[in-house]
């Protein structure tokens, strides 16, 4: 069993910090101060609905009615669009400012990232920069030191006592990021409504339901878990060719499902580089998209690191 969900535990923290969980409520302790981690029932409910759709609804509908070519086409298109919305938009553009782009491209990436069902860019990026600042420490939102399941998705099931406005402040200065945060809910709803409407127009109610299940719920589940793999697998298993100061690791096969994000050890050592796979042969469609945008004048100021020799 993952220790994060065991009955009672004590984990060493940084300095005087320690982590303990009693029953179902993890608590973080710093000296004599105890910080409770209440269960986040809303996140559990939302994640549970997505899991039920993907694990029960999608295969049941497929077995009973089957999916059309449109269903599969939209599933593939939205997986790519929303995945790149996270990797290129939320991660490399907003969180690390590894490149700049025109406002229309920025809006498109923010909408695509919003469709991925991973919160607004403002909140996602605030968590992510804290992850870099406090990696492997108790304040790390998806601390891999607490085990696979906690870093993969378990961290979502508890309210975060370490959320700090200082990590979000820099992103509040970006008017488009603030706009996306304000309208995140309708953007998210549209990611499920549009596949349903496409199916409805194509073949009626059952076609709409099929499109909603496969290209909506099923796609969201897979994109979520592909991102989660970076937080978990890429901090637990893989190579560390660029440094061993933290748990980050390179995993080429995770890059295949995350559009290049699997070269995570490189990324933690050179976070502002617009490339995660720095070698020309590394599979990193996100860097190819950014570079392509720069060639056409839609992106500029691409940051490139000069890695130290291995």
Secondary structure in CASP SS format (residue, H / E / C, confidence):
PFRMAT SS
TARGET T0000
AUTHOR 0000-0000-0000
METHOD secondary structure of the structure
MODEL  1
X C 1.00
X C 1.00
X H 1.00
X H 1.00
X H 1.00
X C 1.00
X C 1.00
X E 1.00
X E 1.00
X E 1.00
X E 1.00
X E 1.00
X C 1.00
X C 1.00
X C 1.00
X C 1.00
X E 1.00
X E 1.00
X E 1.00
X E 1.00
X E 1.00
X E 1.00
X C 1.00
X C 1.00
X E 1.00
X E 1.00
X E 1.00
X E 1.00
X E 1.00
X E 1.00
X C 1.00
X C 1.00
X E 1.00
X E 1.00
X E 1.00
X E 1.00
X C 1.00
X C 1.00
X E 1.00
X C 1.00
X H 1.00
X H 1.00
X H 1.00
X H 1.00
X H 1.00
X H 1.00
X H 1.00
X H 1.00
X H 1.00
X H 1.00
X H 1.00
X H 1.00
X H 1.00
X H 1.00
X H 1.00
X H 1.00
X H 1.00
X H 1.00
X H 1.00
X H 1.00
X H 1.00
X H 1.00
X H 1.00
X H 1.00
X C 1.00
X C 1.00
X C 1.00
X C 1.00
X H 1.00
X H 1.00
X H 1.00
X H 1.00
X H 1.00
X H 1.00
X H 1.00
X H 1.00
X H 1.00
X H 1.00
X H 1.00
X H 1.00
X H 1.00
X H 1.00
X H 1.00
X H 1.00
X H 1.00
X H 1.00
X H 1.00
X H 1.00
X H 1.00
X H 1.00
X H 1.00
X H 1.00
X H 1.00
X H 1.00
X H 1.00
X C 1.00
X C 1.00
X C 1.00
X C 1.00
X E 1.00
X E 1.00
X C 1.00
X H 1.00
X H 1.00
X H 1.00
X H 1.00
X H 1.00
X H 1.00
X H 1.00
X H 1.00
X H 1.00
X H 1.00
X H 1.00
X H 1.00
X C 1.00
X C 1.00
X C 1.00
X C 1.00
X C 1.00
X C 1.00
X H 1.00
X H 1.00
X H 1.00
X H 1.00
X H 1.00
X H 1.00
X H 1.00
X H 1.00
X H 1.00
X H 1.00
X H 1.00
X H 1.00
X H 1.00
X C 1.00
X C 1.00
X C 1.00
X C 1.00
X C 1.00
X C 1.00
X C 1.00
X C 1.00
X C 1.00
X C 1.00
X H 1.00
X H 1.00
X H 1.00
X C 1.00
X H 1.00
X H 1.00
X H 1.00
X H 1.00
X H 1.00
X C 1.00
X H 1.00
X H 1.00
X H 1.00
X H 1.00
X E 1.00
X C 1.00
X C 1.00
X C 1.00
X C 1.00
X C 1.00
X C 1.00
X H 1.00
X H 1.00
X H 1.00
X H 1.00
X H 1.00
X C 1.00
X H 1.00
X H 1.00
X H 1.00
X C 1.00
X H 1.00
X H 1.00
X H 1.00
X H 1.00
X H 1.00
X H 1.00
X H 1.00
X H 1.00
X C 1.00
X H 1.00
X H 1.00
X H 1.00
X H 1.00
X H 1.00
X H 1.00
X H 1.00
X H 1.00
X H 1.00
X H 1.00
X H 1.00
X H 1.00
X H 1.00
X H 1.00
X H 1.00
X H 1.00
X H 1.00
X H 1.00
X H 1.00
X H 1.00
X C 1.00
X H 1.00
X H 1.00
X H 1.00
X H 1.00
X H 1.00
X H 1.00
X H 1.00
X H 1.00
X H 1.00
X H 1.00
X H 1.00
X H 1.00
X H 1.00
X H 1.00
X H 1.00
X H 1.00
X H 1.00
X H 1.00
X H 1.00
X H 1.00
X H 1.00
X H 1.00
X H 1.00
X H 1.00
X H 1.00
X H 1.00
X H 1.00
X C 1.00
X H 1.00
X H 1.00
X H 1.00
X C 1.00
X C 1.00
X C 1.00
X E 1.00
X C 1.00
X C 1.00
X C 1.00
X C 1.00
X C 1.00
X C 1.00
X C 1.00
X C 1.00
X C 1.00
X C 1.00
X E 1.00
X C 1.00
X H 1.00
X H 1.00
X H 1.00
X H 1.00
X H 1.00
X H 1.00
X H 1.00
X C 1.00
X C 1.00
X C 1.00
X C 1.00
X E 1.00
X H 1.00
X H 1.00
X H 1.00
X H 1.00
X H 1.00
X H 1.00
X C 1.00
X C 1.00
X C 1.00
X C 1.00
X C 1.00
X C 1.00
X C 1.00
X C 1.00
X C 1.00
X C 1.00
X C 1.00
X C 1.00
X C 1.00
X C 1.00
X C 1.00
X H 1.00
X H 1.00
X H 1.00
X H 1.00
X H 1.00
X H 1.00
X H 1.00
X H 1.00
X H 1.00
X H 1.00
X H 1.00
X C 1.00
X C 1.00
X C 1.00
X E 1.00
X E 1.00
X C 1.00
X C 1.00
X C 1.00
X C 1.00
X C 1.00
X C 1.00
X C 1.00
X C 1.00
X C 1.00
X C 1.00
END
